[in-house]
Amino acid sequence: MSQQYDATWSDAAKQYGGTIGAISSQAAIELADMATKLQSLAPQSRALDVGCGPGAVTLALLAQNPTTTIEAIDTAPKMLNDLIANISNTGIPAPKVNTRAIDIHDLTSTYEPCTFSHIFASFVLHVAARSFTTSVRDMYRILQPGGIFAIATFTPHSDPYLIWDRVCRIYDPSFSPPNFAPDPIAWTTPGQVAAGMQTIGLVGIKSVIRRAPFPLQGVDAWAEFFFDGKNPASEAIIRPFFETHDVSKADVRETFKQVIRDEWDEGKSVQMEYVLAVGRKP
C-alpha cells in the first residue's frame, strides 16, 4: 500500500526543541570542546556550521566565544529562522553570525579554498551527503591549513533504527531495512570515521562514541514522532517497507507501539548512539 512521503527539513524543525535538539545540543557542546582543545577560538577564527539546524553547534561556539565569526548554513529556511530566534533567546549579542541557505554539495562552488579555521558537520552527513568521502573532501578544501574539522554522526545501533528493524521483521523475516544514510558506505563507527578522516588527509584525529537517552516518553509519543513527525530521516527508512509490502500503516503503527512497549520499556529506554570526531588539516 503506497504512502505519501514529502517531508522537508523545514517540516522537521518543530521536532528539534524537545527531542532531537536535546541530543544535538549535548553532542554539540562536547564536539565544540574537542575541536577547540585542538585549536582555540581566536579573534581571527572563522567557523562554518554545516547543516546547522536550529543552531546547536553555533550556540555551543558562542558560549565559548561570543565574538567568533560563524557562517551557519542549512538547506531549510525554517531551521535558519529558528537558529536566529534561538540566538536571540540567549541574550548573547552575535553580530558575527551569518546564516545562508546552502546545500552541502555546493560548498566548493560557494567558498574559496582555505576559508575557515573550524568546520563542523554535526548530524548532517548521515542524512544529507550522497558521499561522506566527497563531502568531507569538499570541507577539507575550504579549511585553512592547521584548521580543525569536527563531525558528529549517528550509528545504525541507535535504538530507533533497531526498533524499526524489529517491526519490519515481524511482518517479513527476510526484510532488511536499507542503510539509514544515503551513502551506502557511510562512516558509522569510530573506526570508520577515523579511517575516513585519515584518508582525506586529516591528522591528530580523536574519536569517541556516546549514547544518550531520547527525550520522548510513552508509546503514543513515539508513534507520533516516528510516523507523523515529517522528519526526512525517519521517512527514508520507513518508505522502502511500505513500497514493497501491502500492509496497513495503522496496523504497522500498532505493532511499532507494541515493540516499544514490550522491548524498550514503554519508550523509556530508547537511546541514540553517535560518534564524535575531530582532526586537523596539516
N, C-alpha and C positions, 0 to 999 in steps of 0.2 A: 504494500500500500504506500504510494508515494506521499511524501510530506513536503511542505514548503519550507525552504531554508533560505533566508535572505537577510540574516543579521549583519550588522556592521559594528565596528568598534565604537562608534558613537552611540549605537543602541546599548552596548555593553557598559558604557561609562557609569550608569547608575549603580552597577554592582560593586563598584570599587570602594565605596565608602566604608562598609562594614564587613566585607567578605574578602575578596581578592586583595583589596587595598591594604588590609591589615597585614597580610603576609608580605606583600610587596614592600611596605614601609619597614617592616622588621628586617627584611633582607637588604634593603637599600642602605640602611644605617650601617650594617656590618660591611657591606660591599664598599661603601664610601670610606670607611675606616681602613679597610685593607688597601684600597687604592692610594689614599693619602699617606699611609705609612711608607709606601714606596716612593712617593713624591708628594710633598705637602702642597696645599693650595697657596700660591703666591699672588701678589698684585697683578703680575703679568699672565697668570694662568687663564686658559680658556677651555672650558669643559663643554662636551657635547653629550646630551642625554638623548639617546636614540630610542624611539618608541617610548616617549616619556610618560604616556598615560596621564593620569591626574597629578603626577609630579613627585613620586616617592623619592627618586634619586635627586632631583633638583632641590627638594626640601631638605634632604639629608646634607647636601653640599652647602646650602645656605646656612644651615645650623652650624656648620664648621666655620664658614667664612662668608658673611652676607655681601661682601663686595666682589665675590667671584663672578667673572663673566661666564654666563651659561647660555648655550644655544639648546633649547628644548624642542625636539621635533617629533611629530606624530602624523599619521595619515588621517586621524579622526578629529574634526573640528571640536566636537563636544569634549573630548579629552583635553584639548588645549585650553578651552574655556574653563574647564574645571581646575586645571593647573593654575591658571591666573587667579581664580577665586580662592584656591587653597593657599596660595602665597599671600594673598590679601588678608586671609583669615589669621595668618600667623602674626601679623603686625610687623613683620620684618621688611624694611624697605629693600626692594630688589631691583634697583634701576638697571642692572646689567644682565637681566634675564630677558632673552628674546625667544619668542615662540614662532615656529614655522610649520606649515603643513607640507611634509616631505616624505616620500616613500623611502623605505630602507634600501631599495635598489637604485636610488638616484643620488647616492652620497657623492660619488666621484664626479658626477656631472654638475653638482651643486657647489662643492667646496674644493678649494685649491689644495694641492698636496701640502702636508706638514702644517695644517691649520691649527690643530687642537693639542693641548697639553695633556688632557684627560678625555677619554671616550668611554662612556658607559652604555652597555647594551643589556638592560635588565629585564628579563622575562619577555623578550621580543623576538629573538631569533627562532625559538621553537614554535612560534605561531605565525611568523611573517616571512622568514627567509626561505627562499627557494633552495639556497645552498648556504649552509653555515660557513663553509670554507670561503666561498666567494664574497659573502657579506663581510666577514671578518677581514679578509684581504683588502676590501674597499676601505674599511675603517683604518686599517694599518697604513694605507696610503695617505690618508688625511691626518694621521697622527704625527706629531713632531718627533724627531729623534730624542730619545730619552723620555718620551711621553708614556703614559700609562693607559692600558686597555683593561676594562673590567667587564665581566659577564656574569649574568645570573640566568640559569635555565632550569626548568622543571625536569625531573626524571620520570620515566614510564612506571616507576614504582610508587608514584603518588597515588593515594587511595582512590580518588575519583576515577582514574583510568582502570584500576583493578576492579572497582565496583561494576563499571560498565562491561568489562570483560566477563565478569561472573554472570551478569544478567544475560548477555548475548549467548553464552554457552548453555544457559538453561534452555533456551529455545532451539539452539543449534550447537551441539557439542563440537562440531567441526569448524565453527566460525571463529576466526581470529580477527579482532578489530585491527584496522590498519595503524601504522605508525602515527602517533598523535601529532607529529611535526610534518610540515610539507616536505622537508628534506628527508629522504629515506635513510640517509646516513648521518642524521643529526647527532651532535655531541650531547650525550645524555648521562654520562657518568663523569666523575672527577678525572679518571684516566683519559677518557676520550677528549674532554675539554682541554686538559693539559697537553695532550699529544697534538691536538688540532692547533692550539695556540703556538706550540713549538714549531710545527710545520710552517706556519705563516711567517715565523721569524722572531716571535717574542721570546724574551729571556726573563730569568728571575721569576718564573711562574709559581704561584701559590694557589692551591685549590682546596676547598673544603666541601663537605656535604652536610646538609642540615635537614631537619624535619620540623615542621610547625603545624599546630592544630588548625584546621579550617574552621573559622568562627561562624559556623552555622549549627543550629540546634533543631533537632526534630526531623522526621522523615518527610513531612509535608514541605518544610522549608527547603530541604534538599531537592525534592522533586520539582518544586517551582524554579529553583536556581538552575537545575540541570536542563530541564525541558522547556522552560518558558523564559529563561533569562536573556535570550538573544545574545549569548556570548559566542562569537565565531569559533573559538577554540572548542567549546562543547559541541557545537553543531557539526564541526568537522569530524568528530569521532562518532556522533550519533547517525549521521546521514547514511554512511555505507550500509548499516544494518537494515534500515527501513527501505533502502533502494533495492535490496536483494531478498527481503523476506516479507511475505504478505501477512503481516500481523497488525493487530490493533495497537496504536500508540497508547491508548488508555490502558490496555492490558499490560503492556511493557512498563508503563509508568508504575502500575501497582506492583509488578514484580521487582522493579527497581527499589521501591519503598520497602518491600519485604526483605530484600537482601540487606539493605542498610539496617533495618530493624533487627534482623537476626544475627548479622555478621559484623556489623560496625556499631553496635551498642546504640541504636536509635540515632546514629549520626554523631554521637559524642566523641567517637574515637577516630574520626576521619582526619588524616594528616596529608599534607603536601610535602614531598621530598624535592630538594633542589640543590644545585651545585652553584657555588660562588667561586670565581677565579679571577686573578689579576696577573698581569705581566707587563714587561717594559719593552719598548722598542729601542733597540741598540742605537 
